[in-house]
Amino acid sequence: MIRVPQVRVVDDEGSQLGVMATGEALRLAQERGFDLVEVAPMASPPVVRLLDYGQFKYEQTRREKEARRHQRSVEFKE
C-alpha cells in the first residue's frame, strides 16, 4: 500500500473541500460517518470522495446491469 501525503477531497454532495493531508481526510470521513474512496488515482494529487462505500458498490453494479441489458449484440453470418 502506497501512502499518499496529500489528496483532493470531494464531499458527499459533490463540492470540493480542497487539498488536505491524507490523515486529516480520513479523520473527516470518520467524523461524518462516511468512507474515503479514491475515485481518480492518476490525478495529481489523487482525488478521493466521502461516501458510503456499500451504497456506491450497489449503485455501480446496478448501472453495469442496466448497461448490459441495453447492450446490442452483433452477430455476423459466415
N, CA, C and O atoms as a MOPAC input file, in Angstrom:
PM7 MOZYME 1SCF
protein

 N      0.84600 1    -1.18500 1     0.00000 1
 C      0.00000 1     0.00000 1     0.00000 1
 C      0.88400 1     1.23700 1     0.00000 1
 O      1.74000 1     1.39800 1     0.86900 1
 N      0.67300 1     2.09900 1    -0.96900 1
 C      1.44800 1     3.32600 1    -1.07500 1
 C      0.68800 1     4.42900 1    -0.35100 1
 O     -0.48500 1     4.67900 1    -0.62900 1
 N      1.35600 1     5.06900 1     0.56000 1
 C      0.72800 1     6.15300 1     1.32300 1
 C      0.97400 1     7.46800 1     0.59500 1
 O      2.11800 1     7.83100 1     0.32200 1
 N     -0.09400 1     8.17100 1     0.28700 1
 C     -0.02800 1     9.44400 1    -0.41200 1
 C     -0.10900 1    10.55200 1     0.63000 1
 O     -1.00500 1    10.53100 1     1.47400 1
 N      0.80400 1    11.51900 1     0.59400 1
 C      0.80000 1    12.56800 1     1.62500 1
 C     -0.39800 1    13.50200 1     1.55000 1
 O     -0.90100 1    13.94700 1     2.58200 1
 N     -0.86400 1    13.80600 1     0.33100 1
 C     -1.98600 1    14.73500 1     0.18900 1
 C     -2.99600 1    14.20500 1    -0.81500 1
 O     -2.63400 1    13.50800 1    -1.76300 1
 N     -4.25200 1    14.53300 1    -0.60500 1
 C     -5.32600 1    14.14700 1    -1.52000 1
 C     -6.27600 1    15.32200 1    -1.71000 1
 O     -6.38800 1    16.19400 1    -0.84700 1
 N     -6.96000 1    15.33200 1    -2.85400 1
 C     -8.00800 1    16.33000 1    -3.10200 1
 C     -9.31800 1    15.69100 1    -2.67200 1
 O     -9.65600 1    14.60100 1    -3.13200 1
 N    -10.05500 1    16.35600 1    -1.79600 1
 C    -11.24700 1    15.77500 1    -1.18400 1
 C    -12.50900 1    16.39100 1    -1.77600 1
 O    -12.63300 1    17.61000 1    -1.89400 1
 N    -13.45100 1    15.50500 1    -2.14900 1
 C    -14.77700 1    15.91000 1    -2.62400 1
 C    -15.78200 1    15.32500 1    -1.64000 1
 O    -15.71800 1    14.13400 1    -1.33200 1
 N    -16.71000 1    16.13800 1    -1.14100 1
 C    -17.65100 1    15.61800 1    -0.14300 1
 C    -18.79600 1    14.85300 1    -0.79300 1
 O    -18.83700 1    14.71500 1    -2.01600 1
 N    -19.71700 1    14.35800 1     0.01100 1
 C    -20.80200 1    13.51000 1    -0.46800 1
 C    -21.77800 1    14.24100 1    -1.38400 1
 O    -22.51200 1    13.59500 1    -2.13200 1
 N    -21.80400 1    15.55500 1    -1.34300 1
 C    -22.69500 1    16.33500 1    -2.20200 1
 C    -22.01900 1    16.76600 1    -3.49800 1
 O    -22.66400 1    17.35300 1    -4.36600 1
 N    -20.71700 1    16.47800 1    -3.63900 1
 C    -20.00200 1    16.79900 1    -4.86600 1
 C    -19.19700 1    18.08200 1    -4.81900 1
 O    -18.54000 1    18.41800 1    -5.80500 1
 N    -19.22100 1    18.81600 1    -3.71200 1
 C    -18.44000 1    20.04600 1    -3.64200 1
 C    -17.03200 1    19.74300 1    -3.14200 1
 O    -16.83600 1    18.87800 1    -2.28800 1
 N    -16.06400 1    20.45900 1    -3.67900 1
 C    -14.66600 1    20.22700 1    -3.32800 1
 C    -14.32700 1    20.86200 1    -1.98900 1
 O    -14.67900 1    22.01100 1    -1.72100 1
 N    -13.64200 1    20.09800 1    -1.16100 1
 C    -13.18700 1    20.60900 1     0.12400 1
 C    -11.73000 1    21.03800 1     0.06000 1
 O    -11.20800 1    21.60200 1     1.02200 1
 N    -11.06400 1    20.77700 1    -1.06700 1
 C     -9.68900 1    21.20600 1    -1.26200 1
 C     -8.68400 1    20.09400 1    -1.04700 1
 O     -9.04500 1    18.93500 1    -0.84200 1
 N     -7.41200 1    20.46900 1    -1.09800 1
 C     -6.31300 1    19.53100 1    -0.90100 1
 C     -5.96200 1    19.51300 1     0.57900 1
 O     -5.78300 1    20.56100 1     1.19900 1
 N     -5.86600 1    18.30800 1     1.14100 1
 C     -5.51000 1    18.17900 1     2.55200 1
 C     -4.70100 1    16.92300 1     2.77300 1
 O     -4.61600 1    16.06700 1     1.89300 1
 N     -4.10800 1    16.81200 1     3.94100 1
 C     -3.32100 1    15.63400 1     4.29100 1
 C     -4.23200 1    14.41100 1     4.33100 1
 O     -5.40800 1    14.51500 1     4.67900 1
 N     -3.68600 1    13.25700 1     3.97500 1
 C     -4.47100 1    12.02800 1     3.93200 1
 C     -5.05800 1    11.68400 1     5.29600 1
 O     -6.22000 1    11.28900 1     5.38500 1
 N     -4.27800 1    11.82800 1     6.34700 1
 C     -4.76900 1    11.54500 1     7.69100 1
 C     -5.92900 1    12.43500 1     8.07800 1
 O     -6.89100 1    11.98500 1     8.70100 1
 N     -5.83500 1    13.70400 1     7.70500 1
 C     -6.92000 1    14.64800 1     8.00500 1
 C     -8.18500 1    14.28400 1     7.22700 1
 O     -9.29300 1    14.40500 1     7.74800 1
 N     -8.01800 1    13.83600 1     5.97600 1
 C     -9.16200 1    13.42500 1     5.16100 1
 C     -9.82900 1    12.18700 1     5.75300 1
 O    -11.05600 1    12.09800 1     5.77500 1
 N     -9.03600 1    11.23500 1     6.23100 1
 C     -9.58400 1    10.03800 1     6.87400 1
 C    -10.36800 1    10.40300 1     8.13600 1
 O    -11.45600 1     9.87900 1     8.37500 1
 N     -9.80400 1    11.30600 1     8.93700 1
 C    -10.47100 1    11.74400 1    10.16000 1
 C    -11.79900 1    12.43200 1     9.83300 1
 O    -12.80500 1    12.20100 1    10.50300 1
 N    -11.79400 1    13.27300 1     8.80300 1
 C    -13.00600 1    13.97200 1     8.37900 1
 C    -14.08200 1    12.97700 1     7.93700 1
 O    -15.25600 1    13.14200 1     8.26700 1
 N    -13.67700 1    11.94400 1     7.19000 1
 C    -14.62000 1    10.92300 1     6.72800 1
 C    -15.22100 1    10.17800 1     7.91800 1
 O    -16.42400 1     9.92000 1     7.94200 1
 N    -14.40800 1     9.83600 1     8.88900 1
 C    -14.89900 1     9.12300 1    10.06400 1
 C    -15.85500 1     9.98700 1    10.88200 1
 O    -16.85700 1     9.49000 1    11.39500 1
 N    -15.54800 1    11.27000 1    11.00500 1
 C    -16.41700 1    12.18600 1    11.75800 1
 C    -17.79400 1    12.28300 1    11.11900 1
 O    -18.80600 1    12.35800 1    11.81500 1
 N    -17.82700 1    12.28200 1     9.79300 1
 C    -19.09600 1    12.41700 1     9.07500 1
 C    -19.79900 1    11.07300 1     8.87100 1
 O    -20.93700 1    11.03700 1     8.40200 1
 N    -19.13400 1     9.97500 1     9.21800 1
 C    -19.74000 1     8.65300 1     9.08300 1
 C    -19.68800 1     8.09000 1     7.67300 1
 O    -20.53200 1     7.27700 1     7.29500 1
 N    -18.69900 1     8.51700 1     6.89400 1
 C    -18.54700 1     8.03900 1     5.52400 1
 C    -17.23600 1     7.28500 1     5.37000 1
 O    -16.41200 1     7.24300 1     6.28400 1
 N    -17.05900 1     6.68700 1     4.18700 1
 C    -15.79900 1     6.05100 1     3.82100 1
 C    -15.05000 1     6.98800 1     2.88400 1
 O    -15.65600 1     7.82500 1     2.21500 1
 N    -13.73900 1     6.84400 1     2.83900 1
 C    -12.90500 1     7.64300 1     1.94900 1
 C    -12.57500 1     6.77100 1     0.74400 1
 O    -11.81800 1     5.80800 1     0.86900 1
 N    -13.13300 1     7.09500 1    -0.42400 1
 C    -12.99200 1     6.27200 1    -1.62000 1
 C    -12.19900 1     7.03600 1    -2.67100 1
 O    -12.52100 1     8.17900 1    -2.99400 1
 N    -11.16100 1     6.39900 1    -3.20200 1
 C    -10.32600 1     7.00500 1    -4.23200 1
 C    -11.03600 1     6.88100 1    -5.57200 1
 O    -11.32800 1     5.77100 1    -6.01600 1
 N    -11.31900 1     8.01100 1    -6.22300 1
 C    -12.05200 1     7.99100 1    -7.48600 1
 C    -11.17500 1     8.33500 1    -8.68900 1
 O    -11.51400 1     7.97400 1    -9.81600 1
 N    -10.06800 1     9.01500 1    -8.47300 1
 C     -9.15300 1     9.35200 1    -9.57100 1
 C     -7.71900 1     9.16800 1    -9.08500 1
 O     -7.07600 1    10.13700 1    -8.68100 1
 N     -7.20600 1     7.92600 1    -9.11800 1
 C     -5.87100 1     7.67200 1    -8.57900 1
 C     -4.72600 1     8.27100 1    -9.39800 1
 O     -3.64400 1     8.50100 1    -8.85800 1
 N     -4.94100 1     8.52400 1   -10.67400 1
 C     -3.86500 1     9.02800 1   -11.52400 1
 C     -3.74300 1    10.54400 1   -11.50000 1
 O     -2.78800 1    11.09000 1   -12.05400 1
 N     -4.68000 1    11.23100 1   -10.87700 1
 C     -4.61700 1    12.69100 1   -10.78300 1
 C     -3.50200 1    13.08900 1    -9.82600 1
 O     -3.01500 1    12.27000 1    -9.04700 1
 N     -3.11200 1    14.33700 1    -9.89300 1
 C     -2.06400 1    14.81600 1    -9.00500 1
 C     -2.56900 1    16.04100 1    -8.25400 1
 O     -2.68900 1    17.09400 1    -8.87900 1
 N     -2.86600 1    15.98200 1    -6.98900 1
 C     -2.90800 1    14.82700 1    -6.09300 1
 C     -4.13900 1    13.96500 1    -6.37800 1
 O     -5.09300 1    14.44200 1    -6.99200 1
 N     -4.13000 1    12.68900 1    -5.93500 1
 C     -5.27500 1    11.80600 1    -6.18200 1
 C     -6.56700 1    12.38400 1    -5.60500 1
 O     -6.55700 1    13.05800 1    -4.57400 1
 N     -7.67200 1    12.10800 1    -6.28500 1
 C     -8.97500 1    12.61500 1    -5.84200 1
 C     -9.68400 1    11.52500 1    -5.05600 1
 O     -9.80300 1    10.39100 1    -5.51900 1
 N    -10.15800 1    11.87800 1    -3.85100 1
 C    -10.92000 1    10.94800 1    -3.01800 1
 C    -12.28200 1    11.56500 1    -2.73700 1
 O    -12.46100 1    12.78100 1    -2.80200 1
 N    -13.24000 1    10.69300 1    -2.42200 1
 C    -14.59500 1    11.16800 1    -2.19400 1
 C    -15.13000 1    10.59000 1    -0.89400 1
 O    -14.87600 1     9.43000 1    -0.56900 1
 N    -15.86700 1    11.39900 1    -0.15900 1
 C    -16.52000 1    10.94900 1     1.06000 1
 C    -17.87500 1    10.36700 1     0.67800 1
 O    -18.75400 1    11.09800 1     0.22400 1
 N    -18.05500 1     9.05900 1     0.85800 1
 C    -19.33400 1     8.43700 1     0.55100 1
 C    -19.46900 1     7.10300 1     1.25600 1
 O    -18.50100 1     6.57500 1     1.80300 1
 N    -20.67500 1     6.56500 1     1.23900 1
 C    -20.94000 1     5.25600 1     1.81700 1
 C    -20.53900 1     4.22000 1     0.77200 1
 O    -21.16700 1     4.13400 1    -0.28300 1
 N    -19.49500 1     3.42800 1     1.05400 1
 C    -18.94600 1     2.50800 1     0.06500 1
 C    -19.94900 1     1.42500 1    -0.32400 1
 O    -20.00300 1     1.04300 1    -1.49300 1
 N    -20.73300 1     0.92500 1     0.60800 1
 C    -21.73200 1    -0.09100 1     0.30000 1
 C    -22.75600 1     0.41000 1    -0.70000 1
 O    -23.10400 1    -0.29400 1    -1.64900 1
 N    -23.23600 1     1.61800 1    -0.48900 1
 C    -24.19000 1     2.23700 1    -1.41100 1
 C    -23.54200 1     2.48000 1    -2.76900 1
 O    -24.18300 1     2.28800 1    -3.80200 1
 N    -22.28600 1     2.89600 1    -2.77700 1
 C    -21.53200 1     3.15100 1    -4.00200 1
 C    -21.42700 1     1.87900 1    -4.84300 1
 O    -21.68300 1     1.91200 1    -6.04600 1
 N    -21.04800 1     0.74400 1    -4.21000 1
 C    -20.91100 1    -0.52500 1    -4.92600 1
 C    -22.26700 1    -0.99500 1    -5.45300 1
 O    -22.35000 1    -1.50600 1    -6.56900 1
 N    -23.32500 1    -0.82900 1    -4.66400 1
 C    -24.66100 1    -1.22000 1    -5.09400 1
 C    -25.08600 1    -0.45600 1    -6.34900 1
 O    -25.56500 1    -1.05500 1    -7.31100 1
 N    -24.90800 1     0.86300 1    -6.33500 1
 C    -25.28800 1     1.67800 1    -7.48300 1
 C    -24.42600 1     1.35200 1    -8.70000 1
 O    -24.92200 1     1.35800 1    -9.82700 1
 N    -23.15100 1     1.07000 1    -8.48500 1
 C    -22.24800 1     0.73800 1    -9.58300 1
 C    -22.67400 1    -0.56900 1   -10.25800 1
 O    -22.71700 1    -0.63800 1   -11.48600 1
 N    -22.98400 1    -1.58600 1    -9.48900 1
 C    -23.41800 1    -2.85900 1   -10.08200 1
 C    -24.77000 1    -2.70600 1   -10.76800 1
 O    -25.01400 1    -3.32800 1   -11.80100 1
 N    -25.64700 1    -1.88600 1   -10.20300 1
 C    -26.94400 1    -1.64500 1   -10.83800 1
 C    -26.77300 1    -0.97000 1   -12.19500 1
 O    -27.45300 1    -1.32900 1   -13.15700 1
 N    -25.86600 1     0.00800 1   -12.27800 1
 C    -25.59700 1     0.68400 1   -13.55700 1
 C    -25.00600 1    -0.27800 1   -14.57000 1
 O    -25.36100 1    -0.23300 1   -15.74800 1
 N    -24.09300 1    -1.16300 1   -14.11800 1
 C    -23.49300 1    -2.13900 1   -15.03100 1
 C    -24.53400 1    -3.11100 1   -15.57100 1
 O    -24.50700 1    -3.44700 1   -16.75500 1
 N    -25.44900 1    -3.56900 1   -14.72100 1
 C    -26.51700 1    -4.46800 1   -15.16700 1
 C    -27.40600 1    -3.77600 1   -16.19600 1
 O    -27.78400 1    -4.36900 1   -17.20700 1
 N    -27.72900 1    -2.53300 1   -15.92800 1
 C    -28.56800 1    -1.76400 1   -16.84300 1
 C    -27.86900 1    -1.57600 1   -18.18600 1
 O    -28.50700 1    -1.67700 1   -19.23400 1
 N    -26.57800 1    -1.30800 1   -18.16700 1
 C    -25.81300 1    -1.12800 1   -19.40200 1
 C    -25.76900 1    -2.43300 1   -20.19300 1
 O    -25.89200 1    -2.41900 1   -21.41800 1
 N    -25.59200 1    -3.56400 1   -19.49800 1
 C    -25.56900 1    -4.85500 1   -20.18700 1
 C    -26.92600 1    -5.17700 1   -20.79800 1
 O    -27.00100 1    -5.78700 1   -21.86500 1
 N    -27.98100 1    -4.77800 1   -20.13600 1
 C    -29.31700 1    -5.04500 1   -20.64600 1
 C    -29.59600 1    -4.27900 1   -21.93200 1
 O    -30.29200 1    -4.77500 1   -22.81900 1
 N    -29.05500 1    -3.07700 1   -22.02900 1
 C    -29.27900 1    -2.25400 1   -23.21900 1
 C    -28.21300 1    -2.45700 1   -24.29400 1
 O    -28.27900 1    -1.84100 1   -25.35800 1
 N    -27.25900 1    -3.29400 1   -24.02700 1
 C    -26.18100 1    -3.52500 1   -24.98400 1
 C    -26.69700 1    -4.35500 1   -26.14600 1
 O    -27.48900 1    -5.28100 1   -25.96600 1
 N    -26.24700 1    -4.01800 1   -27.31300 1
 C    -26.64900 1    -4.74400 1   -28.51200 1
 C    -25.59400 1    -5.76600 1   -28.85900 1
 O    -24.40700 1    -5.44300 1   -28.90200 1
 N    -25.99900 1    -6.97400 1   -29.10400 1
 C    -25.02800 1    -7.96000 1   -29.54800 1
 C    -25.14600 1    -8.08900 1   -31.06700 1
 O    -26.23900 1    -8.22900 1   -31.61500 1
 N    -24.02500 1    -8.03900 1   -31.70700 1
 C    -23.98300 1    -8.09300 1   -33.16300 1
 C    -23.43200 1    -9.44800 1   -33.56200 1
 O    -22.36800 1    -9.86100 1   -33.10300 1
 N    -24.17500 1   -10.14000 1   -34.42900 1
 C    -23.71200 1   -11.42900 1   -34.91300 1
 C    -23.47800 1   -11.32300 1   -36.41400 1
 O    -24.26500 1   -10.72400 1   -37.14600 1
 N    -22.38100 1   -11.91800 1   -36.84800 1
 C    -22.04400 1   -11.90500 1   -38.25100 1
 C    -22.33300 1   -13.28200 1   -38.83800 1
 O    -22.06200 1   -14.30500 1   -38.20900 1
 N    -22.87800 1   -13.29600 1   -40.03400 1
 C    -23.11000 1   -14.57100 1   -40.70000 1
 C    -21.89000 1   -14.88600 1   -41.53700 1
 O    -21.30300 1   -14.00800 1   -42.16900 1
 N    -21.52500 1   -16.12700 1   -41.53100 1
 C    -20.33200 1   -16.50400 1   -42.30700 1
 C    -20.72200 1   -17.19500 1   -43.57300 1
 O    -19.85500 1   -17.58600 1   -44.35400 1

